[in-house]
Amino acid sequence: MPIVFKIDLMMVKRKMSSNELARRIGINAGSLSVLKTGKARAIKMSTLEAMCRALQCQPGDILEFVEVENENETQPLITE
């Protein structure tokens, strides 16, 4: 999937555990894990808003678009 979650990076910057973030945004740890590993196919806007509020960041700080040649691939397409 060309959208990559960078939640772990923001959690490290904010020195916040997965359990603490899950508690603050009102989801269970398993659902947060699905988001962190990139296995989620969708995210509620209210969850994204709560995550940004808890991590004191913008959506672009935890979401990134990565171009890929084939949607089934996980490696970014590098063009020069």
C-alpha positions in Angstrom: 0.0 0.0 0.0 1.5 3.4 -0.9 0.4 5.0 2.4 2.9 4.2 5.2 2.2 4.9 8.8 5.1 6.4 10.8 3.4 6.2 14.2 6.4 4.4 15.9 8.7 7.3 14.9 6.3 9.9 16.5 5.9 7.7 19.6 9.7 7.5 20.1 9.9 11.3 19.6 7.2 11.8 22.3 8.5 9.0 24.5 5.1 7.3 24.5 4.4 3.6 24.8 1.8 1.8 22.6 -0.4 1.2 25.6 -0.3 4.9 26.6 -1.1 6.1 23.0 -4.0 3.5 22.7 -5.4 4.6 26.0 -5.2 8.3 25.0 -6.9 7.9 21.6 -9.5 5.4 22.9 -8.7 2.3 20.9 -7.4 -1.1 22.0 -3.7 -2.0 21.7 -4.5 -4.6 19.0 -6.1 -1.9 16.8 -3.2 0.4 17.3 -0.8 -2.5 16.3 -2.7 -3.0 13.1 -2.2 0.7 12.3 1.4 0.7 13.3 2.3 -2.3 11.1 0.5 -0.9 8.1 -2.0 -3.7 7.9 -5.0 -1.3 8.3 -7.0 -0.6 5.1 -8.6 2.5 6.6 -8.5 4.8 9.6 -11.3 6.8 11.0 -10.8 10.6 10.9 -11.7 10.8 14.6 -8.9 8.3 15.3 -6.4 10.2 13.2 -7.5 13.4 14.9 -7.1 11.9 18.4 -3.7 10.4 17.4 -2.5 13.8 16.2 -3.7 15.4 19.4 -2.1 12.8 21.6 1.2 12.9 19.7 1.1 16.7 19.2 1.7 16.4 15.5 0.2 16.9 12.1 -1.3 14.0 9.9 1.7 14.3 7.6 4.0 13.5 10.5 2.5 10.0 10.9 1.3 9.3 7.3 3.5 9.2 4.2 2.8 8.5 0.6 5.4 6.2 -1.0 5.3 5.6 -4.8 5.5 1.9 -5.8 5.7 0.2 -9.2 3.1 -2.4 -8.3 0.6 -2.1 -5.4 1.6 -5.6 -4.2 5.2 -4.5 -3.8 6.5 -3.0 -0.6 9.6 -1.2 -2.0 9.4 2.4 -3.0 9.8 3.3 -6.7 13.0 5.4 -7.0 13.1 7.7 -10.0 15.7 10.3 -10.9 
